[in-house]
């Protein structure tokens, strides 16, 4: 396994997950102000999103891409998003249907990419613009919902987060069908 800065950043994202999760399970008398927990969780999630972008950028710029990094990076992303969605559903800030759609799509597309790689056609399901739009809406939604303020300079972040989550769910389904269509074309040829 190669060790370089991009892979270390990916591992850092994975190590952030238990810390992120633990924030929501601290004893009530440890931190009595929930907004501190909310802001810390949002900060950890934002740091994970930034390191996701940064490790990919550095790997390409420094020519330190590897098969292991290409495997680990999306795993780290999917784990962090899945944990965040499950916690947000558990604390009642978003709807289970959104989490089911997003997590279900991630499992489906990961399996599809693995299958296409076995067929030697992995590039047919490479990340497309629709996938990037889905990720952007999803990250913005999760951040709004983690902060969870009903009055943030006159804006209800939970309402805004759920609107963005609805948009992310629609883009999630759209991107899933897009990738399935691309794979279908490859399998038929």
C-alpha positions in Angstrom: 0.0 0.0 0.0 1.5 3.3 -1.0 1.8 6.0 1.6 1.6 9.6 0.5 -0.2 12.8 1.5 -3.4 12.1 -0.6 -3.8 8.7 1.0 -3.1 10.0 4.4 -5.9 12.6 3.9 -8.2 9.9 2.9 -7.4 7.9 6.0 -7.9 11.0 8.1 -11.4 11.3 6.6 -12.1 7.7 7.7 -10.7 8.4 11.2 -13.0 11.5 11.5 -16.1 9.2 11.3 -16.0 7.9 14.9 -15.3 11.3 16.2 -18.2 12.8 14.2 -20.5 10.0 15.4 -19.4 10.3 19.1 -20.5 13.9 19.2 -24.1 12.8 19.0 -23.7 10.2 21.7 -21.9 12.3 24.4 -23.6 12.2 27.8 -26.1 15.1 28.1 -24.1 16.6 31.0 -20.9 16.9 29.1 -22.0 19.5 26.6 -25.3 21.1 27.5 -25.5 23.4 24.5 -26.6 21.4 21.5 -25.5 24.2 19.1 -21.8 23.4 20.1 -22.3 19.8 19.0 -24.1 20.9 15.8 -21.3 23.3 14.8 -18.6 20.8 15.7 -20.3 18.1 13.7 -20.8 20.5 10.7 -17.1 21.5 11.0 -15.9 17.9 11.0 -18.2 17.1 8.0 -16.9 20.3 6.2 -13.3 19.3 6.9 -14.0 15.8 5.5 -15.6 17.4 2.3 -12.6 19.7 1.9 -10.0 16.9 2.3 -12.0 14.8 -0.2 -11.5 17.5 -2.8 -7.9 18.3 -1.7 -6.6 14.7 -1.7 -7.9 14.1 -5.2 -6.4 17.4 -6.4 -3.0 16.6 -4.8 -3.0 13.0 -6.1 -3.5 14.3 -9.7 -1.1 17.3 -9.3 1.7 15.3 -7.7 1.0 12.3 -9.9 0.5 10.1 -6.8 -2.7 8.3 -7.9 -2.8 4.6 -7.1 -5.3 1.8 -7.4 -5.5 1.7 -3.6 -6.3 5.4 -3.4 -8.9 5.1 -6.2 -10.5 2.4 -4.1 -10.2 4.0 -0.6 -11.3 7.6 -1.6 -14.9 6.7 -2.6 -15.2 4.3 0.4 -14.3 7.1 2.8 -16.8 9.5 1.1 -19.6 7.0 1.2 -19.0 6.0 4.8 -19.0 9.7 6.0 -22.2 10.5 4.0 -24.0 7.3 5.1 -23.1 7.9 8.8 -24.2 11.6 8.5 -27.5 10.7 6.9 -28.3 8.0 9.5 -27.5 10.3 12.3 -29.6 13.1 10.8 -32.6 10.7 10.4 -32.1 9.5 14.0 -32.2 13.0 15.4 -35.2 13.9 13.3 -33.7 16.5 11.0 -34.4 14.8 7.7 -36.5 12.0 6.3 -35.6 8.3 6.1 -36.6 8.2 2.4 -33.8 10.6 1.5 -31.3 8.5 3.3 -32.6 5.3 1.7 -32.4 6.8 -1.8 -28.9 8.2 -1.3 -27.4 5.2 0.4 -29.2 2.7 -1.9 -27.9 4.5 -4.9 -24.3 4.5 -3.5 -24.4 0.8 -3.0 -25.9 0.2 -6.4 -23.4 2.3 -8.3 -20.5 0.9 -6.3 -21.5 -2.6 -7.2 -22.1 -1.5 -10.8 -18.6 0.0 -11.0 -17.1 -3.1 -9.6 -18.9 -5.3 -12.1 -18.0 -3.0 -15.0 -14.3 -3.1 -13.8 -14.4 -6.9 -14.0 -15.7 -6.6 -17.5 -12.8 -4.2 -18.3 -15.3 -1.3 -18.9 -14.9 0.7 -15.7 -14.7 4.0 -17.7 -18.2 3.6 -19.0 -19.4 4.5 -15.5 -16.9 7.1 -14.7 -18.0 10.1 -12.6 -20.2 12.5 -14.7 -21.4 16.0 -14.2 -24.8 14.8 -12.9 -22.9 12.9 -10.2 -20.9 16.0 -9.2 -24.2 18.1 -9.0 -25.7 15.4 -6.8 -22.7 15.5 -4.5 -22.8 19.3 -4.2 -26.5 19.4 -3.3 -26.0 16.5 -0.9 -23.1 18.1 0.9 -24.8 21.5 1.2 -28.0 19.7 2.5 -26.1 17.7 5.1 -24.2 20.8 6.3 -27.4 22.8 6.7 -29.0 19.9 8.6 -26.0 19.4 10.8 -26.0 23.1 11.9 -29.7 22.6 12.4 -30.7 26.2 13.3 -34.3 27.3 12.8 -33.3 30.9 12.7 -29.9 31.5 11.1 -30.0 35.2 10.1 -33.7 34.8 9.3 -33.4 31.5 7.5 -34.5 28.0 8.7 -31.5 25.8 7.9 -33.5 22.6 8.6 -36.1 23.6 6.0 -33.4 24.7 3.5 -31.5 21.5 4.2 -34.5 19.4 3.5 -35.2 21.2 0.2 -31.6 20.6 -0.8 -31.9 17.0 0.4 -35.0 16.6 -1.9 -33.0 18.0 -4.8 -30.1 15.7 -3.9 -32.5 12.7 -3.9 -33.8 13.6 -7.3 -30.3 14.1 -8.7 -29.3 10.8 -7.0 -32.0 8.9 -8.8 -31.3 10.7 -12.1 -27.5 10.0 -11.8 -28.2 6.3 -10.9 -30.3 5.9 -14.0 -27.7 7.7 -16.1 -24.9 5.3 -14.9 -27.2 2.3 -15.4 -28.0 3.4 -18.9 -24.2 3.9 -19.7 -23.5 0.4 -18.4 -26.4 -1.1 -20.3 -25.0 0.4 -23.5 -21.6 -1.1 -22.8 -23.1 -4.6 -22.0 -25.1 -4.6 -25.2 -22.2 -3.8 -27.5 
